[in-house]
Amino acid sequence: MAQNKNALIRYKTIDKCLQNKYRTWTLDDLIEACSNALYEFEGKENAVSKRTIQLDIQMMRSEKLGYNAPIEVYDKKYYRYAEEDFSITDIPLTETDINVLTETVSMLKQFKDFSLFSDVSDILQRLEDKIYAEKSNTRPIIHLDKNDNLKGLHFLDVLYQAIVKKVVLKLEYKSFKALETSSFYFHPFVLKEFNNRWFLIGRRKASQPIVNLALDRIVSVDFEFGMDYLEENFDAEYYFRDVVGVTVNHGLKARKIEIKIDAANAPYVLTKPLHRSQRLIETYPDGSVLLHLFLIINYELERLLLGFGSSLEVIKPDGFRKRMHEIIQKALAKYEDN
């Protein structure tokens, strides 16, 4: 591996460490983190000296790479970013970066009609638009729905690498229902995005069910090299085929759900199906439609259907219809005059 690539790995590792505000970072801590990162990428021990990390910090602080990282030392021992939300990944692209990206996109577009690239054509279009906006100093033509305040996205790369390398994770995690942070080992299988949020899918133990962890609830990530990774031929397409979202209620089976959509919303649902199992059963004289879905009922499905308000009615199954009725009744009670 070229030395400049090693340096880039160290810079990114130091950056991720200093973004983690839940622990303190000494020079020795940064050395260990960089050594582990290089081992992950190269598969062999690669000792990092104290002098190397000190020079890396100086380089990150300087203008040479365009980082100008506000790294400071406090208590004469610990390192941190003086600006809380700083990251070297947020710096503007240089002209050289833009030229390289332009050439790369042009090359990839030559293969856009091949089946291998059929599901990423929209990504190429968005990337090309982003590069154009950067080069021309104009606003992007394609506007994406995003949440700039979403937490946990800085874990994406390290979690991706753990899945690729089949490494067990040691996570610090705090769910919305928990009062305190919990620590546990986790075998990651895939990363999944839903409704502008990211989730890590995997198991804690072989004897425990597959679960999803929201990245915005992860406090810290570490590797556990001393534990054997749980080998599993996990098929995400098959696992999530009968659900909307990421919640798979184990023990429940997919069942036929019958819904009626009014005439005003029918075209939207017909052109953008709620799920791939959606089937049109009947079109009524007034323009409303009857649809069938084949799904495991979960929280995400409830929220999706409730989002249509009075435009949608759950017909069957009876238990699900009753459940939706109860939710709507409780919502209505909040608006009734006391």
MOJOWO-V139369 format. One line per field, one symbol per residue. psi: psi as a letter, one per 40 degrees, with the letter a starting at -180 (. if undefined). burial: + if it has 16 or more other ideal C-beta (glycine too) atoms within 10 Angstrom, else -. A space follows every 50 residues. Layout:
# MOJOWO-V139369
psi=???
burial=???
This chain:
# MOJOWO-V139369
psi=hidddddddddddddddedheeiihiddddddddddddddddeihghhid dddddddddddiedeedfhghihiffdiiihdhdeiieeeiiiidddddd ddddddddddedeiddedeedddddddddddddddefiiidhhihiheeh iedeedddddddddefhiihihihideidiiihiihhhdihhhhffiiih haidideiihihhhdeehdihiigeehhhhhhghhddddedfihaehhhh eiiiihhhihhiddeddddddgidieehhhdihideeiihihigihhadd ddddddeebeeihhdiiddddddddddddddddeeih.
burial=-----+--++++++++++++----+----++-+++-++-+-----+-+-- --+--++--+----+-+-+-+-------+++----+++---------+-- ++--+--+---------------+--++-+++-+---------------- -+-++--++--++---+++-+++------------+++++++----++++ ++++------+++++++++-+-++----++---+----++++++++++-- ------++++++--++--+----++-++---------++++++-++++-+ ++-++--+--++++-----++--+--------------
